[in-house]
Amino acid sequence: MRQAFMCSLIRRGILGGGLYLDGQALTYKTQKLTVDARYRNLVLPLKEIREVTWQGVLPVAAFRMADGEEYRFLIFNKGRFIRCFEEYWKRAPENG
């Protein structure tokens, strides 16, 4: 089942959008045309996420990927996101 969360991508500023989580990937989507095209539909496969950390006072999650990239999101409803993400992430083949 796919879960949806309101969020903002933190990348050269704050960019509002939606974060979608399913058993395969974490997908960020925004309709803003002024943004670099790669961030309009950013897919982070669960099997490539190596670490997730929470930073600061605000609910900012940093996702470190296998290729060394890091993506930070301000995620609303942190508690629900953590519960859903942990359930999917531990099922990912390389994370279980």
N, C-alpha and C positions, 0 to 999 in steps of 0.2 A: 504494500500500500504506500502510496506517495504522500509525504507530509510537506506542508508549505509553511514558510515563515517569512515575516516581514524583516528586512535587513537593509543594511547599507554596506557597500563595498568600500573599504578605505584604501584608496589608491590614487595618489595625487589629488586628494580631497575626498569628500564623502559623496557616494553615488547611491541613491535609493533604488531599491528593486525587491525582488523576491528570491528566496532561497528554497529550493525544492530538493527533498531527500527521498531516495528510494533505495532498494537493495543493491544498486549498481553504482550510483554516483550522487554527488552533491552538485546541483546545478544552480548557478546564479543567473538571473535574467533581469534585464532592464530594457525599457523602451526608449531610452535617451539616445538620440542620433548623434549627439555631439561627442560621444565617447568612442574610444578606440574599439573597432569592431570585435576584437577578441574578448572584450569584457561584456558585450551585450548578451552573450549566451555562453558563459564560462562553465565548462564541465570539469569537475574534479572527481575522477574515478576513485571510489573508496579504496581499491587495492593499491592506489598510488599515494594515499595519504599516510605519511610516516608518523606525524605527531600533531596533536591539537593542544594548544595552551590557551588559557584565558588571561587577558592582560588588563591591568588597570581597574579603576572603579566601575567604569561602564562595561556592559557585557560584550567585550571585544574578543572574538575567537581568532587565533592565528593558526592556519593550516599549513604545515610544512609538507611539501610534496617530495616524491622520490627524486625528481629532477633538480631539487634545490630551491625551487620557487617557494615563496611564502605569500599567502593571501590572507588578508585580515578583513573580518566582517563584524559590524556592530549588529548583533542578533537580538531581536526583541523576543521576549518569552524564553529566556535562557534556560530555565528549568525544564520546560517541555522539550526544547531542542536537545539538551544533553541526554535526556532519557531516550529520545528517538534515535539520535545519532549513535549512542553507545550500542543500542540494540542492533542496528544495521552494520556498524563498523566491525563489531566482534564476529559477525557472520561472514565478512569479506574473506576470501580464501587466504590471503597473505597476512591477515591481521588476527585470525582466530587462534 
